Amino acid sequence: MYKRCLILGGKGFVGSHLVEALLSSGFSVRVFDRADAETLIAPERCSKVEFIEGDFADPISVAVALKGCDICFHLISTSIPKTSNESPAYDLQSNVLSTINLLEQVRGTGLKKIVFLSSGGTVYGIPKYLPIDELHPTDPLCSYGISKLTIEKYLDLYRLLYGIDYVVLRISNLYGERQRLIAAQGAAAVFLGKALKGEKVTIWGDGSVARDYIYIADVIDSLIAVMNYFGKERIFNVGSGVARTLLELIEVIESVAGRKVDLEFKPSRTFDVPVNSLDIRRAMGELGWAPKVGMQEGLTRMKSWVEAHGKLRS
């Protein structure tokens, strides 16, 4: 059984929620992140967390973080889909090579499992069929997706060579409390923030691009579920199983915000696949997991958090 959990990138949006879920379940938690990274973990929880600060690209720092841990949640990503094609070399260096260094450090330790957050929104590329299952061809349109997929392949290589166990969760489009409202990705959060401020929302294309949006609490449930999974499957799609167009997303946001949203349309982008809808039956069957929070409820919770924490002033 796992005792000490290491979260790489634990100060951030997903990591902070995972920290609190693991603490609530009675686990010891160690967070590895940059010294200058903003900590989103609730202040009252920080005293119960062991923090190790360092650079993910530094093998010595990573080795220190791994010492004595049973399971590692790899949440670190230094790029985003929108800008990753601008510097594929940086994407490769900072994500893929750093993860290989991590795997080298794991060899010979007592670590029992690595859980890697991959991207169900980018690794598949343009869908050949819908919904997209885990056996769908993988043809990413951006360096971000290629890096995620390459890391998946190296995880399996190190399993074959050195017996390092792993699970990959291919997450769809995340949203929820603590997500940045001003960012280059995360349409649900960015659009909600602009709607609440009464600002114009930019739509790339005609609004027909469709995505699978999943609430943060459901993703955290999937991360907890894989801790007790010892079956043969290595890769799981984690999403809502429902595709919503950008215009449909705007309709829900208008309902939650209680106001109409002013839209601005711009030319479509080459890295945006037309539709992404994940088949989540494997995760449901193997992990006993299922999404519980619908978009209306999830965005309502997010709106309440944003207002309670004064995020609209920032």
C-alpha positions in Angstrom: 0.0 0.0 0.0 1.2 3.5 -0.8 2.2 5.7 2.2 4.1 8.7 0.8 2.9 10.3 -2.4 5.1 12.6 -4.6 3.3 15.2 -6.7 5.5 16.8 -9.4 3.9 20.2 -10.1 1.9 20.0 -6.9 1.5 23.7 -6.3 -0.7 24.3 -9.4 -4.3 24.0 -10.4 -4.6 20.2 -10.6 -1.8 19.5 -8.1 -3.4 21.6 -5.3 -6.7 19.7 -5.6 -4.8 16.4 -5.6 -2.8 17.4 -2.5 -6.0 18.0 -0.6 -7.7 14.8 -1.7 -4.6 12.7 -0.8 -4.3 14.4 2.7 -8.0 13.8 3.3 -7.5 10.1 2.4 -4.7 9.9 5.0 -1.6 9.8 2.8 1.7 11.6 3.4 2.2 14.1 0.6 5.4 15.6 -0.8 5.2 18.3 -3.4 8.0 19.1 -5.9 7.8 22.4 -7.8 9.7 25.5 -8.7 10.6 27.9 -5.9 8.9 30.8 -7.8 5.7 28.9 -8.6 2.5 30.2 -7.0 1.1 27.9 -4.4 -2.6 27.3 -4.9 -2.8 24.8 -2.0 -5.1 26.0 0.7 -3.0 27.7 3.5 -4.4 25.5 6.2 -3.2 22.4 4.3 0.4 23.7 3.6 1.6 22.8 7.1 0.8 19.2 6.4 2.7 19.0 3.1 6.4 18.5 2.6 7.7 20.9 0.0 10.9 20.3 -2.1 11.7 23.1 -4.5 13.8 22.7 -7.5 14.1 22.5 -11.3 12.4 19.5 -13.0 15.3 19.4 -15.5 17.8 18.9 -12.6 18.3 15.1 -12.0 19.8 15.7 -8.5 16.7 17.7 -7.3 14.4 15.1 -8.7 16.4 12.3 -7.0 16.0 14.1 -3.7 12.2 14.5 -4.3 11.8 10.8 -5.1 13.6 9.4 -2.0 11.3 7.4 0.2 8.2 7.9 -2.0 5.9 5.1 -3.1 3.9 6.7 -5.9 4.6 9.6 -8.2 2.0 11.8 -9.9 3.7 13.5 -12.9 1.7 16.7 -13.5 4.4 18.9 -14.9 4.1 20.4 -18.3 6.1 23.5 -19.5 4.2 24.1 -22.7 0.6 24.5 -23.9 -0.9 23.4 -27.3 -1.3 27.0 -28.6 2.4 27.9 -28.4 4.2 24.6 -28.4 4.8 24.6 -32.2 6.7 27.8 -31.8 9.6 26.0 -30.0 9.4 22.2 -30.4 13.1 22.0 -29.2 12.1 23.6 -25.9 9.1 21.4 -25.6 11.3 18.3 -26.2 14.1 19.4 -23.8 11.9 20.6 -20.9 9.2 17.9 -21.0 10.5 14.7 -22.7 14.1 14.8 -21.7 13.3 15.9 -18.2 10.9 13.0 -17.9 13.6 10.6 -19.1 15.8 11.9 -16.4 13.0 11.3 -13.9 12.7 7.7 -15.1 16.5 7.2 -14.8 16.3 8.4 -11.2 13.4 6.1 -10.5 15.5 3.1 -11.4 16.7 1.4 -8.2 14.3 3.3 -5.9 11.4 1.8 -4.1 8.8 3.7 -6.1 5.9 1.5 -7.0 4.0 3.5 -9.6 4.1 6.6 -11.8 0.8 8.3 -12.8 1.2 10.6 -15.8 -1.3 13.2 -16.9 -1.4 13.1 -20.7 -3.7 14.9 -23.1 -6.8 13.3 -24.4 -7.4 16.6 -26.3 -4.2 16.6 -28.4 -2.6 13.1 -28.7 -5.3 11.8 -31.1 -5.4 14.6 -33.6 -8.3 14.8 -36.0 -10.6 11.9 -35.1 -11.2 9.0 -37.5 -14.3 8.1 -35.5 -16.2 9.3 -32.5 -16.1 8.9 -29.5 -12.4 8.4 -29.4 -11.2 5.3 -27.6 -7.7 4.5 -26.4 -7.1 2.4 -29.5 -7.7 5.3 -31.8 -4.7 6.3 -34.0 -2.5 9.0 -32.4 -1.6 11.8 -34.9 -1.1 15.0 -32.8 -1.3 18.4 -34.6 1.0 20.2 -32.1 4.3 19.6 -30.4 2.5 19.5 -27.0 0.6 16.4 -28.1 3.7 14.8 -29.6 5.6 15.4 -26.3 2.8 13.9 -24.3 2.7 10.9 -26.6 6.4 10.4 -26.5 6.5 10.4 -22.7 3.8 7.7 -22.8 6.1 5.6 -25.0 9.1 6.1 -22.8 7.0 5.1 -19.7 6.2 1.8 -21.5 9.9 1.3 -22.5 11.1 1.7 -18.9 8.4 -0.7 -17.8 9.7 -3.3 -20.2 13.3 -2.7 -19.4 13.3 -2.0 -15.7 9.8 -3.0 -14.4 8.7 0.5 -13.6 4.9 0.5 -13.2 2.9 3.3 -14.6 -0.6 4.5 -15.6 -1.4 7.2 -18.1 -4.6 9.3 -17.9 -5.5 11.1 -21.1 -7.4 14.0 -19.7 -9.9 16.1 -21.8 -10.4 19.8 -21.4 -10.2 20.6 -17.7 -12.0 23.4 -15.8 -12.8 24.3 -12.2 -11.9 26.3 -9.1 -8.4 27.8 -8.9 -7.9 27.7 -12.7 -6.6 30.9 -14.1 -9.2 33.2 -15.8 -6.5 35.0 -17.8 -4.6 32.4 -19.7 -3.7 31.1 -23.2 -5.7 27.9 -22.7 -8.7 26.7 -20.8 -11.7 28.0 -22.8 -14.3 27.3 -20.0 -12.3 29.3 -17.4 -11.3 32.1 -19.7 -14.8 32.5 -21.2 -16.4 32.4 -17.8 -14.0 35.1 -16.5 -14.7 37.4 -19.4 -18.5 36.8 -19.1 -18.4 37.7 -15.4 -16.5 40.9 -16.1 -18.7 41.8 -19.1 -15.8 41.5 -21.5 -15.9 40.4 -25.1 -15.1 36.7 -25.8 -12.9 35.7 -28.8 -14.0 32.7 -30.8 -11.4 31.1 -33.2 -13.4 29.9 -36.2 -17.2 29.9 -36.4 -17.9 28.4 -33.0 -18.4 24.8 -34.2 -15.2 23.5 -32.7 -16.3 20.9 -30.1 -14.5 19.8 -27.0 -15.0 17.4 -24.1 -15.0 19.4 -20.9 -14.4 17.8 -17.5 -14.7 19.2 -14.0 -11.6 19.2 -11.8 -13.2 17.1 -9.0 -14.0 14.3 -11.5 -10.3 14.3 -12.6 -9.1 14.1 -9.0 -11.4 11.1 -8.5 -9.8 9.4 -11.4 -6.3 10.0 -10.0 -7.3 8.5 -6.7 -8.9 5.6 -8.4 -5.8 4.6 -10.3 -3.9 4.3 -7.0 -5.7 1.0 -6.3 -5.7 -0.3 -9.9 -3.4 -3.2 -10.6 -5.0 -4.5 -13.8 -3.4 -4.9 -17.3 -4.5 -1.6 -18.8 -2.0 1.3 -18.9 -3.9 4.1 -20.6 -7.3 5.6 -19.8 -9.3 8.4 -21.3 -10.7 10.7 -18.7 -13.4 13.0 -19.8 -17.1 13.8 -19.6 -17.9 11.7 -22.7 -19.8 14.6 -24.1 -18.6 17.1 -26.8 -19.8 20.7 -26.7 -19.2 23.3 -29.3 -17.8 26.6 -28.3 -21.2 28.2 -29.0 -22.9 25.6 -26.7 -20.2 26.3 -24.0 -21.1 30.0 -24.3 -24.8 29.2 -23.8 -24.1 27.4 -20.5 -21.8 30.3 -19.4 -24.5 32.8 -20.2 -26.9 30.8 -18.0 -24.4 30.6 -15.1 -23.3 34.3 -15.4 -26.8 35.6 -15.9 -25.9 37.8 -18.8 -25.4 37.7 -22.6 -21.8 37.4 -23.9 -20.5 39.7 -26.6 -18.6 37.5 -29.1 -15.8 38.3 -31.5 -15.0 35.8 -34.2 -11.5 35.3 -35.6 -10.0 32.9 -38.3 -9.7 29.3 -37.2 -6.3 28.0 -36.0 -4.4 25.1 -37.6 -3.8 23.2 -34.4 -7.5 23.1 -33.4 -9.0 19.7 -34.2 -12.7 20.1 -35.3 -14.1 17.9 -32.6 -12.9 15.9 -29.6 -15.1 13.5 -27.6 -13.5 10.8 -25.5 -14.8 7.3 -25.0 -14.5 6.8 -21.3 -15.8 3.2 -21.0 -12.5 1.7 -20.2 -12.0 3.9 -17.2 -15.5 3.3 -16.0 -15.2 -0.4 -16.3 -11.6 -0.9 -15.1 -11.3 1.8 -12.4 -15.0 2.0 -11.3 -14.8 5.7 -12.0 -17.4 7.9 -13.7 -17.8 11.7 -14.0 -20.3 13.1 -11.6 -20.5 16.8 -12.1 -22.3 18.3 -15.2 -21.1 21.5 -16.8 -23.9 23.7 -15.4 -23.1 22.6 -11.9 -19.3 22.7 -12.4 -19.3 26.2 -13.8 -21.7 27.4 -11.1 -19.3 26.1 -8.4 -16.4 27.8 -10.2 -18.4 31.1 -10.4 -19.0 31.0 -6.7 -15.4 30.3 -6.0 -14.2 33.2 -8.3 -16.6 35.6 -6.6 -15.7 34.5 -3.1 -12.0 34.8 -3.7 -12.2 38.2 -5.5 -10.5 36.8 -8.6 -12.4 39.2 -10.9 -10.4 42.1 -9.5 -7.1 40.5 -10.6 
